[in-house]
Amino acid sequence: MPTVIIPPPYQGPTRGVGRVEVEAGTLRACLDLLDRRYPGFRAQVVDAGGGVHRFVKLFVNRELAGPDGLDRELRADDEIEIVAAIAGG
């Protein structure tokens, strides 16, 4: 099953859980499943239009999941990382 690595800034809904295995065929299905398991999780990552928030980056096996990344198919051994994109100034 794919494994999702959830960094501390996104662990509010998971109550501190930082690593979750999910049975999902796409990143979108993965986030939907996480939201069912941990209500409020999806809203931290996905905007109202259904795309990834501009300040969030999704990686699959350390590869950026690009603008159409939510429809990316997942394999059983995939590792998904959610990263907060931080800007300085």
C-alpha beads as a LAMMPS data file, in Angstrom:
LAMMPS data file: protein, C-alpha beads

89 atoms
88 bonds

1 atom types
1 bond types

-500.0 500.0 xlo xhi
-500.0 500.0 ylo yhi
-500.0 500.0 zlo zhi

Masses

1 110.0

Atoms # bond

1 1 1 0.000 0.000 0.000
2 1 1 1.237 3.524 -0.679
3 1 1 2.549 5.338 2.383
4 1 1 1.842 9.018 3.061
5 1 1 4.333 11.037 5.084
6 1 1 2.545 13.882 6.849
7 1 1 4.746 16.673 8.247
8 1 1 3.927 18.289 11.610
9 1 1 2.210 21.388 10.113
10 1 1 -0.454 19.072 8.612
11 1 1 -0.843 16.683 11.540
12 1 1 -3.675 18.590 13.261
13 1 1 -6.455 16.377 11.864
14 1 1 -4.309 13.241 12.322
15 1 1 -3.570 14.140 15.957
16 1 1 0.146 13.719 15.515
17 1 1 0.165 10.733 13.167
18 1 1 2.951 11.348 10.661
19 1 1 2.909 8.188 8.550
20 1 1 -0.206 6.521 7.110
21 1 1 -0.681 3.616 4.709
22 1 1 -3.563 4.042 2.266
23 1 1 -5.175 1.837 -0.331
24 1 1 -5.762 4.281 -3.174
25 1 1 -5.212 4.281 -6.927
26 1 1 -4.484 8.010 -7.377
27 1 1 -3.265 10.920 -5.284
28 1 1 -6.788 12.386 -5.372
29 1 1 -8.258 9.132 -4.009
30 1 1 -5.490 9.054 -1.407
31 1 1 -6.386 12.535 -0.128
32 1 1 -10.101 11.679 -0.138
33 1 1 -9.399 8.563 1.930
34 1 1 -7.248 10.519 4.374
35 1 1 -10.049 13.072 4.737
36 1 1 -12.559 10.328 5.537
37 1 1 -10.172 8.898 8.108
38 1 1 -9.086 12.321 9.431
39 1 1 -11.831 14.920 8.763
40 1 1 -10.419 18.280 7.699
41 1 1 -7.207 16.860 6.279
42 1 1 -8.026 17.381 2.589
43 1 1 -8.807 21.096 3.051
44 1 1 -5.219 21.655 4.191
45 1 1 -3.876 20.341 0.890
46 1 1 -6.599 20.908 -1.738
47 1 1 -8.220 24.273 -2.541
48 1 1 -11.909 24.976 -3.213
49 1 1 -11.360 24.488 -6.956
50 1 1 -10.054 20.965 -6.442
51 1 1 -6.392 21.733 -7.120
52 1 1 -3.435 21.571 -4.776
53 1 1 -3.012 24.734 -2.672
54 1 1 -0.256 26.889 -4.141
55 1 1 1.723 26.661 -0.896
56 1 1 1.661 22.846 -0.856
57 1 1 3.878 20.500 -2.861
58 1 1 3.164 16.792 -3.301
59 1 1 5.987 14.374 -4.037
60 1 1 5.752 10.733 -5.045
61 1 1 9.008 8.859 -4.475
62 1 1 10.766 12.238 -4.154
63 1 1 9.474 13.395 -7.547
64 1 1 7.278 16.513 -7.701
65 1 1 3.736 15.557 -8.674
66 1 1 3.250 18.584 -10.983
67 1 1 0.076 20.591 -11.711
68 1 1 -1.999 17.563 -12.752
69 1 1 -0.502 15.526 -9.954
70 1 1 -3.762 14.633 -8.214
71 1 1 -4.646 12.283 -11.062
72 1 1 -1.291 10.528 -10.889
73 1 1 -1.656 6.787 -10.457
74 1 1 -0.102 5.203 -7.394
75 1 1 1.650 1.868 -6.947
76 1 1 1.735 -0.224 -3.797
77 1 1 5.333 0.737 -2.988
78 1 1 4.942 4.497 -3.536
79 1 1 5.856 6.980 -0.826
80 1 1 3.920 10.246 -0.877
81 1 1 5.304 13.309 0.872
82 1 1 3.329 16.456 1.596
83 1 1 5.568 19.499 1.843
84 1 1 4.717 23.057 2.831
85 1 1 6.272 25.429 0.293
86 1 1 7.759 28.271 2.295
87 1 1 8.624 31.684 0.902
88 1 1 10.868 34.148 2.619
89 1 1 11.185 37.825 2.403

Bonds

1 1 1 2
2 1 2 3
3 1 3 4
4 1 4 5
5 1 5 6
6 1 6 7
7 1 7 8
8 1 8 9
9 1 9 10
10 1 10 11
11 1 11 12
12 1 12 13
13 1 13 14
14 1 14 15
15 1 15 16
16 1 16 17
17 1 17 18
18 1 18 19
19 1 19 20
20 1 20 21
21 1 21 22
22 1 22 23
23 1 23 24
24 1 24 25
25 1 25 26
26 1 26 27
27 1 27 28
28 1 28 29
29 1 29 30
30 1 30 31
31 1 31 32
32 1 32 33
33 1 33 34
34 1 34 35
35 1 35 36
36 1 36 37
37 1 37 38
38 1 38 39
39 1 39 40
40 1 40 41
41 1 41 42
42 1 42 43
43 1 43 44
44 1 44 45
45 1 45 46
46 1 46 47
47 1 47 48
48 1 48 49
49 1 49 50
50 1 50 51
51 1 51 52
52 1 52 53
53 1 53 54
54 1 54 55
55 1 55 56
56 1 56 57
57 1 57 58
58 1 58 59
59 1 59 60
60 1 60 61
61 1 61 62
62 1 62 63
63 1 63 64
64 1 64 65
65 1 65 66
66 1 66 67
67 1 67 68
68 1 68 69
69 1 69 70
70 1 70 71
71 1 71 72
72 1 72 73
73 1 73 74
74 1 74 75
75 1 75 76
76 1 76 77
77 1 77 78
78 1 78 79
79 1 79 80
80 1 80 81
81 1 81 82
82 1 82 83
83 1 83 84
84 1 84 85
85 1 85 86
86 1 86 87
87 1 87 88
88 1 88 89
